[in-house]
Amino acid sequence: MSELEEVQQRNIATLKHALGNALEGNAAILQPVISDDFVIYEAEGLPFGGVFRGLEGYIACMQGINSFWVNKNLAPPELVPVGKDRVIMLSEFEGYISHNGEHVKMPTVSIWDFEDGKIRTVRPFFFDTKLVADKARL
């Protein structure tokens, strides 16, 4: 395995670790994989959207997502490494809006950037943010 492939596999393992522990909000587990200057950019048009910084921001973002959705499921993602510092995650999201029970199912893509083996930025994209906002009726 080349050095590039080794870095890509470590990035994918780090991403899986973060995904597997994000919704629990356990800072001790997430701290080693989140960069000190981490930023997640959720689309402003989403009810849980905004810019979240640092480990606390990541946990706050996940808590917002967790409280907005119930019975949510992210299909097993396809993880595509790009160079040595980026992974593209393709998946399908399905869930129900917690306050009104509206069902949403759509493809998602997120771009994960890494720096020194840690997650530096995440940019998630729902296929149709307007649909989510309209169904939320907020």
C-alpha positions as semicolon CSV with decimal commas, in nm:
position;residue;x (nm);y (nm);z (nm)
1;M;0,000;0,000;0,000
2;S;0,136;0,344;-0,091
3;E;0,180;0,626;0,159
4;L;-0,114;0,810;-0,002
5;E;-0,339;0,504;0,033
6;E;-0,240;0,468;0,399
7;V;-0,330;0,833;0,470
8;Q;-0,660;0,792;0,285
9;Q;-0,747;0,479;0,487
10;R;-0,664;0,659;0,815
11;N;-0,887;0,951;0,712
12;I;-1,173;0,713;0,635
13;A;-1,126;0,537;0,971
14;T;-1,127;0,876;1,147
15;L;-1,446;0,979;0,965
16;K;-1,617;0,651;1,060
17;H;-1,510;0,701;1,422
18;A;-1,656;1,053;1,425
19;L;-1,982;0,940;1,264
20;G;-2,017;0,650;1,503
21;N;-1,983;0,872;1,808
22;A;-2,116;1,213;1,700
23;L;-2,478;1,184;1,806
24;E;-2,384;1,069;2,156
25;G;-2,193;1,395;2,201
26;N;-1,911;1,228;2,393
27;A;-1,636;1,491;2,390
28;A;-1,370;1,256;2,528
29;I;-1,416;1,014;2,236
30;L;-1,439;1,285;1,970
31;Q;-1,160;1,515;2,097
32;P;-0,872;1,313;1,947
33;V;-1,017;1,326;1,593
34;I;-1,147;1,685;1,580
35;S;-0,906;1,966;1,493
36;D;-0,883;2,256;1,740
37;D;-1,000;2,491;1,464
38;F;-1,272;2,256;1,336
39;V;-1,570;2,407;1,149
40;I;-1,891;2,243;1,026
41;Y;-2,102;2,437;0,778
42;E;-2,468;2,329;0,779
43;A;-2,678;2,502;0,513
44;E;-2,835;2,819;0,653
45;G;-3,167;2,725;0,490
46;L;-3,205;2,424;0,719
47;P;-3,376;2,466;1,057
48;F;-3,061;2,324;1,221
49;G;-2,826;2,517;0,991
50;G;-2,537;2,744;1,077
51;V;-2,164;2,754;1,123
52;F;-2,036;2,556;1,421
53;R;-1,678;2,585;1,547
54;G;-1,457;2,359;1,757
55;L;-1,546;2,040;1,937
56;E;-1,824;2,217;2,128
57;G;-1,968;2,341;1,799
58;Y;-1,960;1,993;1,650
59;I;-2,144;1,854;1,952
60;A;-2,396;2,142;1,942
61;C;-2,458;2,080;1,571
62;M;-2,516;1,709;1,632
63;Q;-2,752;1,789;1,922
64;G;-2,949;2,024;1,693
65;I;-2,976;1,753;1,429
66;N;-3,070;1,498;1,694
67;S;-3,350;1,716;1,833
68;F;-3,487;1,812;1,489
69;W;-3,513;1,455;1,356
70;V;-3,661;1,135;1,501
71;N;-3,633;0,783;1,363
72;K;-3,349;0,904;1,143
73;N;-3,128;0,680;0,940
74;L;-2,822;0,744;0,728
75;A;-2,773;0,464;0,477
76;P;-2,428;0,306;0,485
77;P;-2,215;0,570;0,315
78;E;-1,986;0,539;0,020
79;L;-1,659;0,705;0,123
80;V;-1,443;0,836;-0,160
81;P;-1,095;0,966;-0,076
82;V;-0,974;1,264;-0,277
83;G;-0,602;1,327;-0,245
84;K;-0,455;1,307;0,103
85;D;-0,676;1,555;0,289
86;R;-1,034;1,504;0,170
87;V;-1,307;1,239;0,179
88;I;-1,640;1,270;-0,001
89;M;-1,927;1,089;0,171
90;L;-2,230;0,986;-0,038
91;S;-2,536;0,852;0,139
92;E;-2,912;0,869;0,169
93;F;-3,086;1,024;0,468
94;E;-3,428;0,929;0,592
95;G;-3,606;1,065;0,897
96;Y;-3,909;1,232;1,047
97;I;-3,926;1,591;1,167
98;S;-3,970;1,569;1,542
99;H;-4,232;1,840;1,595
100;N;-4,473;1,737;1,316
101;G;-4,385;1,386;1,200
102;E;-4,321;1,487;0,837
103;H;-4,117;1,228;0,648
104;V;-3,805;1,321;0,451
105;K;-3,590;1,093;0,235
106;M;-3,316;1,220;0,006
107;P;-2,957;1,180;-0,105
108;T;-2,684;1,360;0,087
109;V;-2,323;1,442;0,015
110;S;-2,068;1,576;0,259
111;I;-1,713;1,692;0,211
112;W;-1,474;1,612;0,496
113;D;-1,138;1,790;0,501
114;F;-0,850;1,667;0,716
115;E;-0,539;1,829;0,856
116;D;-0,267;1,640;1,042
117;G;-0,493;1,335;1,069
118;K;-0,782;1,526;1,228
119;I;-1,112;1,647;1,085
120;R;-1,075;2,015;0,997
121;T;-1,401;2,098;0,815
122;V;-1,726;1,932;0,719
123;R;-1,968;2,061;0,457
124;P;-2,288;1,852;0,446
125;F;-2,535;1,894;0,159
126;F;-2,895;1,774;0,163
127;F;-3,029;1,728;-0,189
128;D;-3,327;1,957;-0,123
129;T;-3,292;2,196;0,170
130;K;-3,609;2,381;0,066
131;L;-3,811;2,061;0,100
132;V;-3,680;2,014;0,455
133;A;-3,759;2,376;0,548
134;D;-4,105;2,359;0,387
135;K;-4,192;2,034;0,565
136;A;-4,068;2,178;0,894
137;R;-4,299;2,479;0,846
138;L;-4,103;2,692;1,088
